[in-house]
């Protein structure tokens, strides 16, 4: 194996370095966040006409 084939555990495996701390969602607020997202999606999608 070459030097770049590192098999060890990464130090950043449990964190999301690309997500700023002020944008992370608390575990208790996830359902509320999903409800807001679905509400916005429902408002923007056109309703299909029923016959």
Long-range contacts (C-beta under 8 A, 24 or more apart in sequence): none
